[in-house]
Amino acid sequence: MTKLHQDDQTEPCFITDGPPASDLPIPPYRTMNLPQILASLTDDELVRWSGDLADAERERRCKAGS
């Protein structure tokens, strides 16, 4: 069986094979907060979300459309 950690290791081990690939896009969840993500969704996409923030976004859109 493989050990999950080494008892004799004094320092943490880091993978140093190089930086992440520069051609990958930045995931939106790293640059935007949840209200910003919800605001960027189409109405059809927003319908599938649940929760207070999604409800608030739907209400905001209804008021803006009135």
The 8 nearest C-alpha neighbors of each residue, nearest first, counted from 0:
[[1, 2, 3, 4, 5, 6, 7, 8],
 [2, 0, 3, 4, 5, 6, 7, 8],
 [1, 3, 4, 0, 5, 6, 7, 8],
 [4, 2, 1, 5, 0, 6, 8, 7],
 [5, 3, 2, 6, 8, 1, 7, 11],
 [4, 6, 8, 7, 2, 3, 9, 11],
 [5, 7, 8, 4, 9, 2, 3, 10],
 [6, 8, 5, 9, 4, 10, 11, 2],
 [7, 9, 5, 6, 10, 11, 4, 12],
 [10, 8, 7, 11, 6, 5, 12, 4],
 [11, 9, 8, 12, 7, 13, 5, 6],
 [12, 10, 13, 9, 8, 5, 4, 14],
 [11, 13, 10, 14, 8, 15, 9, 5],
 [14, 12, 15, 11, 16, 10, 17, 18],
 [15, 13, 16, 12, 17, 18, 11, 19],
 [16, 14, 17, 13, 18, 12, 19, 11],
 [15, 17, 14, 18, 19, 13, 20, 12],
 [18, 16, 15, 19, 14, 20, 13, 21],
 [17, 19, 20, 16, 15, 21, 14, 22],
 [20, 18, 21, 17, 23, 22, 16, 15],
 [19, 21, 22, 23, 18, 17, 24, 25],
 [20, 22, 23, 19, 24, 18, 25, 17],
 [23, 21, 20, 24, 19, 25, 18, 26],
 [24, 22, 21, 20, 25, 19, 26, 18],
 [25, 23, 26, 22, 21, 27, 20, 29],
 [24, 26, 27, 23, 29, 30, 28, 22],
 [25, 27, 28, 29, 24, 30, 23, 31],
 [28, 26, 29, 30, 31, 25, 36, 32],
 [27, 29, 31, 26, 30, 32, 36, 33],
 [30, 28, 27, 26, 31, 25, 32, 33],
 [29, 31, 27, 28, 32, 26, 25, 35],
 [32, 30, 28, 27, 35, 29, 36, 33],
 [31, 33, 35, 34, 36, 28, 30, 29],
 [32, 34, 36, 35, 37, 31, 28, 52],
 [35, 33, 37, 36, 32, 38, 52, 56],
 [36, 34, 38, 33, 32, 37, 31, 39],
 [35, 37, 33, 39, 38, 34, 32, 31],
 [38, 36, 34, 40, 39, 35, 33, 53],
 [37, 39, 35, 36, 40, 34, 56, 41],
 [40, 38, 36, 37, 35, 41, 34, 45],
 [41, 39, 37, 38, 44, 45, 42, 36],
 [40, 42, 44, 43, 45, 39, 38, 37],
 [41, 43, 45, 44, 46, 40, 57, 60],
 [44, 42, 46, 41, 45, 47, 40, 48],
 [45, 43, 41, 46, 42, 47, 40, 48],
 [44, 46, 42, 47, 48, 43, 40, 41],
 [45, 47, 43, 44, 48, 42, 49, 53],
 [46, 48, 45, 44, 49, 43, 42, 53],
 [49, 47, 45, 46, 53, 50, 44, 54],
 [50, 48, 53, 47, 51, 54, 46, 52],
 [49, 51, 53, 52, 54, 48, 55, 56],
 [50, 52, 54, 53, 55, 49, 56, 48],
 [51, 53, 55, 54, 50, 56, 34, 37],
 [52, 54, 56, 55, 50, 51, 49, 48],
 [55, 53, 51, 57, 52, 56, 58, 50],
 [54, 56, 52, 58, 53, 57, 59, 51],
 [55, 57, 59, 53, 58, 54, 60, 52],
 [58, 56, 54, 60, 59, 55, 53, 61],
 [59, 57, 55, 61, 60, 56, 54, 62],
 [60, 58, 56, 62, 57, 61, 55, 63],
 [59, 61, 63, 57, 58, 62, 64, 56],
 [60, 62, 58, 64, 63, 59, 57, 65],
 [63, 61, 59, 65, 64, 60, 58, 57],
 [64, 62, 60, 61, 65, 59, 58, 57],
 [63, 65, 61, 62, 60, 59, 58, 57],
 [64, 62, 63, 61, 60, 59, 58, 57]]
